[in-house]
């Protein structure tokens, strides 16, 4: 798994590529936690480049949602591919966090 983090006016984008599983989820947890600790509590996790996500990845995203909301922000998910979107829907994640087809739409949602 690789992450690319960039600051935008509305939120911080954490673009993830490859696989999020039990071996890589702790790395994503650290990346999200570091952003929150630095005061970047509005996060967009861009999953465009993710080809597989296990339940460990779902737990990481859920933890990120809870942590950002505890600090007055939110976590949005962007650019999910059909396979990842199916995992998010089956797990009920669409009822927990806002999911957008692109990072631009997720970023714009923070202005609304």
SULBEL-V798531 format. One record per backbone hydrogen bond with DSSP energy under -1.0 kcal/mol. NH is the residue of the N-H (numbers start at 0). CO is the residue of the C=O. E is the energy in kcal/mol with one decimal. If there is no record, write none. Layout:
NH,CO,E
NH,CO,E
This chain:
1,16,-1.5
3,14,-2.2
5,12,-2.3
7,10,-2.2
11,41,-2.6
12,5,-2.9
13,43,-3.4
14,3,-2.9
15,45,-2.8
16,1,-2.3
17,48,-2.6
19,51,-2.7
24,20,-3.1
27,23,-1.4
28,24,-2.7
29,25,-2.3
30,26,-2.2
31,27,-2.7
32,28,-2.7
33,29,-2.6
34,30,-1.8
35,31,-2.3
36,32,-2.6
37,33,-1.6
38,35,-1.8
39,34,-2.7
40,38,-1.3
42,73,-2.6
43,11,-2.8
44,75,-2.9
45,13,-1.9
46,77,-2.6
49,46,-1.7
50,17,-2.6
51,17,-1.0
53,19,-2.7
57,53,-1.6
58,54,-2.4
59,55,-1.9
60,56,-2.4
61,57,-2.6
62,58,-2.6
63,59,-2.1
64,60,-2.4
65,61,-2.5
66,62,-2.6
67,63,-2.6
68,64,-2.2
69,65,-2.0
70,66,-1.3
71,68,-1.5
72,67,-3.3
73,40,-1.1
75,42,-2.8
76,97,-2.5
77,44,-2.6
78,99,-1.1
84,80,-3.0
85,81,-2.0
86,82,-1.5
87,83,-2.5
88,84,-2.6
89,85,-2.8
90,86,-1.8
91,88,-1.2
92,87,-2.4
94,91,-1.6
95,92,-1.4
96,92,-2.6
99,76,-3.1
105,101,-2.0
106,102,-3.1
107,103,-2.4
108,104,-1.5
109,106,-1.3
110,107,-1.5
